[in-house]
Amino acid sequence: MTASTFRLTPNPEGMTPSEFTNPSSFTTGDKTEMNLFAYASEDERLLSGVWECAPAREDYPDGYPVHEMMHIISGSVTLTQPDGRSETFTAGDTFFIPKGSPCTWENTQTMRKFYMIAGFV
């Protein structure tokens, strides 16, 4: 990874298949998930890049596993809280999920995002 300034672009070359999403979480026959790490600290506790995922739904009843700031490039995601409140984020939205926040993540169409993750173990 790079140790200098880098630019995140919405359509980067070099995206590769990734496996962050549990295969059983995909909600259609499309199980495409792609990622490009633009930056990773030596201990990989700080990550930044571009991620794309086919429609999926993941429950985090014990809390979201990392601190993550995201900017939606295309598509959308709906986050639902345990009390039923939900918020949908679409292209152009930037938001943050604190580590430990219980929620359900659902993207009903392929979505792409920029991300900055802290606390990944």
N, C-alpha and C positions, 0 to 999 in steps of 0.2 A: 504494500500500500504506500501511498504518498505521505510525506511528512511536510509538504509545502501546501500553499494555497491551491485549491482545485475548484473547478466549475462543475456544477450539476446541470446537466442538460436534460430536457424532457424526453428525448429520443436518443439515448446514448447507444453507441456501438459497443458490442461486447457483453450484452446481457446474457446470462447463463441460467439454466434451470436451477431452481432452489427448492428446498424442502422445509420451509418454515411452517407451512400449513399442513395440518394432519390430513392425510389423504381422505379420510372419512368425512372431513368438513366440507368438501366441495359439494355444491348443490346441483350441478349439472354434469353431463358427461365430459365436459371440458375440465381438465385438471391441470391446466397450464399455470405455472408459477415461475416467474423470471426475476432475477436480481442482478444488480451491478453494485459491488462495493466500491465506492469512491474513496472511502477512508476507513481504516480500522486501526485503533491504537494497538500497541504491542500486546497488551493483555486482552484485546478484543472486547473490552467493556464499553468502548465508545465506537459506534459504527455510524456511517452515513452513506447514503446511496440512493438508488432508484429501484423500486420494487413494483412488480405487476402481478396481479392474481385474478384468475377466473372466478366466477361467482362461488362464494363460500360463506359459511356461517360457523363461527367459533364461540363457544361459551367459556367465560373466564370467571366462574363462581368464586374462586379463591383469589382473584385479582389478576390484573394484567401483569405479565411477567417482567416488564421493563418500563423505564421512563421513556416515552417516545413523543417527539414532535414530528408532525406530518404536514405535508402540503399536497393536496389532491391535484394531480395533473389532469386525469381524465377518469370518468366514472364517478361512483359515489360509494359511501359507506354509511351505514346507520349503526350507531352505538346505543344500546338499550341498557338502562340501569336496572338493578334488581326490583325497584319499585314500579317499573313499567315506563318510566319517562324515557323518551328516545330523542335523539338528535341526528339529523342527516347532514353529512358534509359532502359537498360536491366540488367539481373542478374550480380551482381558485381559492378554496378554503384552506386555512392553516389552523391546526388544533393540536392540543397536547393531552396525552393520557398519562397520569401519574402511575408509577409502579404500585401494584396492590389494589387498584380500582376494579371492583367487580363489574363486569359488563358482558354483553353479548355483542360481537362484531358481525355485521352482515353486509356483504356487498353482493347485490343482485345482478350486477353486470361486471364485466372485467374492469378493474380499476388499476390505475398507476399512480404512484406517489413518490415524492422525495421524502426521505426520513432521516432523522437523527435519533439514535438509540443510545441511552446511557444505562449501565447496570446490567447488560447482558452477561449471563454466566454460562 
